[in-house]
């Protein structure tokens, strides 16, 4: 019986060694798969980030176009659409002329001045909205065309 116990002990040790080898192999495979997953996740995150930046830049330009166009139509006499596009001097000119027109409206001529600045804003708002995104970007953001 002692030989049987030795054989049983050897068999158990062999089984234990096999189990250790299998566990080590499984651990190595899991580690490799986790590393591959990590690399794929990093690449996906980078692609998402790049795509989001590109989308944001495109949408940001379009939102500027739409926002400037709508504000030009609604509040054009105050030059708000100029300030949105970064034309602070031109926006200040429209705002100043409109405020002067409001002050002068008590003598009648001011109403015409306010109406004309509003007309400028209306025309520019319509022009902004009718241009393609690329044309708007080239004309007003790269070319810095400040009037009409």
Buried (B, 14 or more C-beta within 10 A) or exposed (E): EEEEEEEEEEEEEEEEEEEEEEEEEEEEEEEEEEEEEEEEEEEEEEEEEEEEEEEEEEEEBEEBBBBBBBBBBBBBBBBBBBBBBBBEEBBEBBBEBBBBBBEBBEEEEBBEBBEBBBEBBBBBBBBBBEBEBEEBBEBBBEEEEBEE
